[in-house]
Amino acid sequence: MDKEKIHDYWFKFLRDKNSLYYPLGDITIFGGDPDKLAHLVYDGTKTATTSSYDLYTADEYLPQVGDYNIILDGNEEPLCITETLVTEVVPFKYVSAEHAYHEGEGNRTLDYWREVHEDFFKKEYQEAGKEFNDEIPCLCEVFKRIY
């Protein structure tokens, strides 16, 4: 990750917005297929994401409403900036079809979302020495591309 390039991208955003300050939330590279997912954000298809709330560490940034996030592509290059509009923690089994649709992946159905995310979370939980189940708390984030 080229931090200088990322910082230059952020300060160009601030200059273009004619602002001295915006709250930078996080620098995000998506799991799974980062390049594909980043480009889905860029083209406006992907306006939501889900992460495992249990697996955040004490020193890891937790998304919050109002954050501005730099989205990196598969080469860890800045592609765009998003603004977080909504965050909520819900059990895996209660993630909504609407949220699945806004994730923008596959055929955008809840069935597809569950299949892909269950596989992804099982691997993450296994690596953390924990066991996945459909009650795990999921951090659901809704955002819009602003730059």
ChimeraX commands (.cxc) that place a marker at each C-alpha (Angstrom):
marker #1 position 0.00,0.00,0.00 radius 0.5
marker #1 position 1.52,3.32,-1.12 radius 0.5
marker #1 position 0.57,5.63,1.76 radius 0.5
marker #1 position 1.96,8.73,0.04 radius 0.5
marker #1 position -0.25,8.13,-3.00 radius 0.5
marker #1 position -3.27,7.60,-0.74 radius 0.5
marker #1 position -2.55,10.80,1.20 radius 0.5
marker #1 position -2.14,12.74,-2.08 radius 0.5
marker #1 position -5.52,11.40,-3.22 radius 0.5
marker #1 position -7.15,12.47,0.06 radius 0.5
marker #1 position -5.71,15.99,-0.06 radius 0.5
marker #1 position -6.75,16.37,-3.70 radius 0.5
marker #1 position -10.30,15.49,-2.58 radius 0.5
marker #1 position -10.13,18.16,0.16 radius 0.5
marker #1 position -8.84,20.78,-2.30 radius 0.5
marker #1 position -11.55,19.88,-4.84 radius 0.5
marker #1 position -14.22,20.18,-2.14 radius 0.5
marker #1 position -12.66,23.50,-1.04 radius 0.5
marker #1 position -12.54,22.24,2.52 radius 0.5
marker #1 position -9.90,22.09,5.20 radius 0.5
marker #1 position -11.35,19.06,6.92 radius 0.5
marker #1 position -13.54,16.03,6.34 radius 0.5
marker #1 position -13.49,13.11,8.78 radius 0.5
marker #1 position -11.45,10.33,7.16 radius 0.5
marker #1 position -12.90,7.09,8.46 radius 0.5
marker #1 position -10.84,4.35,6.91 radius 0.5
marker #1 position -8.84,3.19,3.94 radius 0.5
marker #1 position -10.76,0.21,2.61 radius 0.5
marker #1 position -9.75,-2.74,0.50 radius 0.5
marker #1 position -12.57,-5.26,0.24 radius 0.5
marker #1 position -12.07,-8.96,0.95 radius 0.5
marker #1 position -12.89,-11.62,-1.61 radius 0.5
marker #1 position -12.34,-9.88,-4.95 radius 0.5
marker #1 position -11.14,-6.36,-4.04 radius 0.5
marker #1 position -10.77,-5.04,-7.58 radius 0.5
marker #1 position -14.23,-6.15,-8.70 radius 0.5
marker #1 position -15.89,-4.89,-5.52 radius 0.5
marker #1 position -14.11,-1.52,-5.65 radius 0.5
marker #1 position -15.25,-1.01,-9.23 radius 0.5
marker #1 position -18.83,-1.91,-8.24 radius 0.5
marker #1 position -18.59,0.93,-5.70 radius 0.5
marker #1 position -17.13,3.27,-8.31 radius 0.5
marker #1 position -19.93,2.62,-10.80 radius 0.5
marker #1 position -22.63,2.98,-8.10 radius 0.5
marker #1 position -23.79,-0.65,-8.09 radius 0.5
marker #1 position -22.35,-1.44,-4.66 radius 0.5
marker #1 position -23.65,0.94,-1.97 radius 0.5
marker #1 position -23.40,-1.37,1.05 radius 0.5
marker #1 position -21.03,-3.80,2.70 radius 0.5
marker #1 position -21.09,-6.25,5.60 radius 0.5
marker #1 position -18.37,-7.23,8.02 radius 0.5
marker #1 position -18.21,-9.45,11.07 radius 0.5
marker #1 position -18.67,-7.25,14.13 radius 0.5
marker #1 position -17.15,-9.94,16.40 radius 0.5
marker #1 position -13.87,-9.95,14.54 radius 0.5
marker #1 position -13.03,-6.26,14.89 radius 0.5
marker #1 position -10.04,-5.82,17.17 radius 0.5
marker #1 position -9.65,-3.08,19.78 radius 0.5
marker #1 position -7.22,-1.16,17.56 radius 0.5
marker #1 position -9.21,-1.61,14.33 radius 0.5
marker #1 position -11.36,1.25,13.04 radius 0.5
marker #1 position -15.12,0.68,13.36 radius 0.5
marker #1 position -17.15,2.48,10.64 radius 0.5
marker #1 position -19.40,5.32,11.77 radius 0.5
marker #1 position -22.07,7.46,10.12 radius 0.5
marker #1 position -20.49,10.50,8.49 radius 0.5
marker #1 position -17.15,8.86,7.76 radius 0.5
marker #1 position -15.40,9.40,4.46 radius 0.5
marker #1 position -13.56,6.29,3.29 radius 0.5
marker #1 position -10.95,5.88,0.59 radius 0.5
marker #1 position -11.73,2.76,-1.46 radius 0.5
marker #1 position -8.70,0.99,-2.89 radius 0.5
marker #1 position -8.76,-1.23,-5.96 radius 0.5
marker #1 position -7.10,-4.64,-6.24 radius 0.5
marker #1 position -3.69,-2.96,-6.77 radius 0.5
marker #1 position -4.20,-0.95,-3.56 radius 0.5
marker #1 position -4.58,2.26,-5.57 radius 0.5
marker #1 position -7.19,4.86,-4.50 radius 0.5
marker #1 position -10.26,4.54,-6.73 radius 0.5
marker #1 position -12.93,6.64,-5.03 radius 0.5
marker #1 position -14.22,8.07,-1.76 radius 0.5
marker #1 position -17.45,7.10,-0.05 radius 0.5
marker #1 position -19.52,8.63,2.73 radius 0.5
marker #1 position -21.01,6.29,5.34 radius 0.5
marker #1 position -24.76,6.91,5.64 radius 0.5
marker #1 position -25.92,4.06,7.92 radius 0.5
marker #1 position -24.31,1.51,10.22 radius 0.5
marker #1 position -26.20,-1.14,12.16 radius 0.5
marker #1 position -25.35,-4.42,13.81 radius 0.5
marker #1 position -27.74,-7.29,13.07 radius 0.5
marker #1 position -27.48,-11.09,13.33 radius 0.5
marker #1 position -26.42,-12.78,10.09 radius 0.5
marker #1 position -29.82,-14.48,9.74 radius 0.5
marker #1 position -31.61,-11.09,9.86 radius 0.5
marker #1 position -29.61,-9.26,7.20 radius 0.5
marker #1 position -32.29,-7.98,4.85 radius 0.5
marker #1 position -32.91,-8.62,1.17 radius 0.5
marker #1 position -32.66,-4.85,0.69 radius 0.5
marker #1 position -29.18,-4.78,2.19 radius 0.5
marker #1 position -28.16,-7.76,0.05 radius 0.5
marker #1 position -29.41,-5.94,-3.04 radius 0.5
marker #1 position -27.39,-2.83,-2.18 radius 0.5
marker #1 position -24.24,-4.92,-1.79 radius 0.5
marker #1 position -24.45,-5.13,-5.59 radius 0.5
marker #1 position -22.89,-8.56,-6.01 radius 0.5
marker #1 position -23.98,-11.52,-8.15 radius 0.5
marker #1 position -27.71,-11.53,-8.87 radius 0.5
marker #1 position -28.24,-9.19,-5.85 radius 0.5
marker #1 position -30.59,-11.60,-4.06 radius 0.5
marker #1 position -30.56,-12.49,-0.37 radius 0.5
marker #1 position -29.91,-16.14,-1.25 radius 0.5
marker #1 position -26.79,-15.18,-3.22 radius 0.5
marker #1 position -25.65,-12.83,-0.43 radius 0.5
marker #1 position -26.05,-15.51,2.23 radius 0.5
marker #1 position -24.19,-18.14,0.20 radius 0.5
marker #1 position -21.23,-15.87,-0.53 radius 0.5
marker #1 position -21.05,-14.28,2.92 radius 0.5
marker #1 position -21.48,-17.53,4.81 radius 0.5
marker #1 position -18.50,-18.97,2.95 radius 0.5
marker #1 position -16.46,-15.79,3.53 radius 0.5
marker #1 position -17.36,-15.53,7.24 radius 0.5
marker #1 position -16.74,-19.23,7.89 radius 0.5
marker #1 position -13.16,-18.77,6.65 radius 0.5
marker #1 position -12.68,-15.59,8.70 radius 0.5
marker #1 position -14.07,-17.19,11.86 radius 0.5
marker #1 position -11.96,-20.32,11.37 radius 0.5
marker #1 position -8.80,-18.18,11.02 radius 0.5
marker #1 position -9.76,-16.44,14.28 radius 0.5
marker #1 position -10.30,-19.77,16.06 radius 0.5
marker #1 position -14.04,-19.19,16.33 radius 0.5
marker #1 position -17.08,-20.94,14.92 radius 0.5
marker #1 position -19.51,-19.33,12.49 radius 0.5
marker #1 position -23.27,-19.60,13.04 radius 0.5
marker #1 position -26.26,-17.64,11.73 radius 0.5
marker #1 position -26.45,-15.59,14.96 radius 0.5
marker #1 position -23.08,-13.86,14.47 radius 0.5
marker #1 position -23.40,-10.07,14.65 radius 0.5
marker #1 position -22.87,-8.42,11.28 radius 0.5
marker #1 position -21.93,-4.78,10.86 radius 0.5
marker #1 position -24.02,-3.59,7.92 radius 0.5
marker #1 position -22.83,-0.35,6.37 radius 0.5
marker #1 position -24.60,1.73,3.72 radius 0.5
marker #1 position -22.62,4.39,1.83 radius 0.5
marker #1 position -22.58,6.52,-1.28 radius 0.5
marker #1 position -19.70,7.35,-3.58 radius 0.5
marker #1 position -19.01,11.06,-3.34 radius 0.5
marker #1 position -15.73,11.38,-5.25 radius 0.5
marker link #1:1,2 radius 0.2
marker link #1:2,3 radius 0.2
marker link #1:3,4 radius 0.2
marker link #1:4,5 radius 0.2
marker link #1:5,6 radius 0.2
marker link #1:6,7 radius 0.2
marker link #1:7,8 radius 0.2
marker link #1:8,9 radius 0.2
marker link #1:9,10 radius 0.2
marker link #1:10,11 radius 0.2
marker link #1:11,12 radius 0.2
marker link #1:12,13 radius 0.2
marker link #1:13,14 radius 0.2
marker link #1:14,15 radius 0.2
marker link #1:15,16 radius 0.2
marker link #1:16,17 radius 0.2
marker link #1:17,18 radius 0.2
marker link #1:18,19 radius 0.2
marker link #1:19,20 radius 0.2
marker link #1:20,21 radius 0.2
marker link #1:21,22 radius 0.2
marker link #1:22,23 radius 0.2
marker link #1:23,24 radius 0.2
marker link #1:24,25 radius 0.2
marker link #1:25,26 radius 0.2
marker link #1:26,27 radius 0.2
marker link #1:27,28 radius 0.2
marker link #1:28,29 radius 0.2
marker link #1:29,30 radius 0.2
marker link #1:30,31 radius 0.2
marker link #1:31,32 radius 0.2
marker link #1:32,33 radius 0.2
marker link #1:33,34 radius 0.2
marker link #1:34,35 radius 0.2
marker link #1:35,36 radius 0.2
marker link #1:36,37 radius 0.2
marker link #1:37,38 radius 0.2
marker link #1:38,39 radius 0.2
marker link #1:39,40 radius 0.2
marker link #1:40,41 radius 0.2
marker link #1:41,42 radius 0.2
marker link #1:42,43 radius 0.2
marker link #1:43,44 radius 0.2
marker link #1:44,45 radius 0.2
marker link #1:45,46 radius 0.2
marker link #1:46,47 radius 0.2
marker link #1:47,48 radius 0.2
marker link #1:48,49 radius 0.2
marker link #1:49,50 radius 0.2
marker link #1:50,51 radius 0.2
marker link #1:51,52 radius 0.2
marker link #1:52,53 radius 0.2
marker link #1:53,54 radius 0.2
marker link #1:54,55 radius 0.2
marker link #1:55,56 radius 0.2
marker link #1:56,57 radius 0.2
marker link #1:57,58 radius 0.2
marker link #1:58,59 radius 0.2
marker link #1:59,60 radius 0.2
marker link #1:60,61 radius 0.2
marker link #1:61,62 radius 0.2
marker link #1:62,63 radius 0.2
marker link #1:63,64 radius 0.2
marker link #1:64,65 radius 0.2
marker link #1:65,66 radius 0.2
marker link #1:66,67 radius 0.2
marker link #1:67,68 radius 0.2
marker link #1:68,69 radius 0.2
marker link #1:69,70 radius 0.2
marker link #1:70,71 radius 0.2
marker link #1:71,72 radius 0.2
marker link #1:72,73 radius 0.2
marker link #1:73,74 radius 0.2
marker link #1:74,75 radius 0.2
marker link #1:75,76 radius 0.2
marker link #1:76,77 radius 0.2
marker link #1:77,78 radius 0.2
marker link #1:78,79 radius 0.2
marker link #1:79,80 radius 0.2
marker link #1:80,81 radius 0.2
marker link #1:81,82 radius 0.2
marker link #1:82,83 radius 0.2
marker link #1:83,84 radius 0.2
marker link #1:84,85 radius 0.2
marker link #1:85,86 radius 0.2
marker link #1:86,87 radius 0.2
marker link #1:87,88 radius 0.2
marker link #1:88,89 radius 0.2
marker link #1:89,90 radius 0.2
marker link #1:90,91 radius 0.2
marker link #1:91,92 radius 0.2
marker link #1:92,93 radius 0.2
marker link #1:93,94 radius 0.2
marker link #1:94,95 radius 0.2
marker link #1:95,96 radius 0.2
marker link #1:96,97 radius 0.2
marker link #1:97,98 radius 0.2
marker link #1:98,99 radius 0.2
marker link #1:99,100 radius 0.2
marker link #1:100,101 radius 0.2
marker link #1:101,102 radius 0.2
marker link #1:102,103 radius 0.2
marker link #1:103,104 radius 0.2
marker link #1:104,105 radius 0.2
marker link #1:105,106 radius 0.2
marker link #1:106,107 radius 0.2
marker link #1:107,108 radius 0.2
marker link #1:108,109 radius 0.2
marker link #1:109,110 radius 0.2
marker link #1:110,111 radius 0.2
marker link #1:111,112 radius 0.2
marker link #1:112,113 radius 0.2
marker link #1:113,114 radius 0.2
marker link #1:114,115 radius 0.2
marker link #1:115,116 radius 0.2
marker link #1:116,117 radius 0.2
marker link #1:117,118 radius 0.2
marker link #1:118,119 radius 0.2
marker link #1:119,120 radius 0.2
marker link #1:120,121 radius 0.2
marker link #1:121,122 radius 0.2
marker link #1:122,123 radius 0.2
marker link #1:123,124 radius 0.2
marker link #1:124,125 radius 0.2
marker link #1:125,126 radius 0.2
marker link #1:126,127 radius 0.2
marker link #1:127,128 radius 0.2
marker link #1:128,129 radius 0.2
marker link #1:129,130 radius 0.2
marker link #1:130,131 radius 0.2
marker link #1:131,132 radius 0.2
marker link #1:132,133 radius 0.2
marker link #1:133,134 radius 0.2
marker link #1:134,135 radius 0.2
marker link #1:135,136 radius 0.2
marker link #1:136,137 radius 0.2
marker link #1:137,138 radius 0.2
marker link #1:138,139 radius 0.2
marker link #1:139,140 radius 0.2
marker link #1:140,141 radius 0.2
marker link #1:141,142 radius 0.2
marker link #1:142,143 radius 0.2
marker link #1:143,144 radius 0.2
marker link #1:144,145 radius 0.2
marker link #1:145,146 radius 0.2
marker link #1:146,147 radius 0.2
view
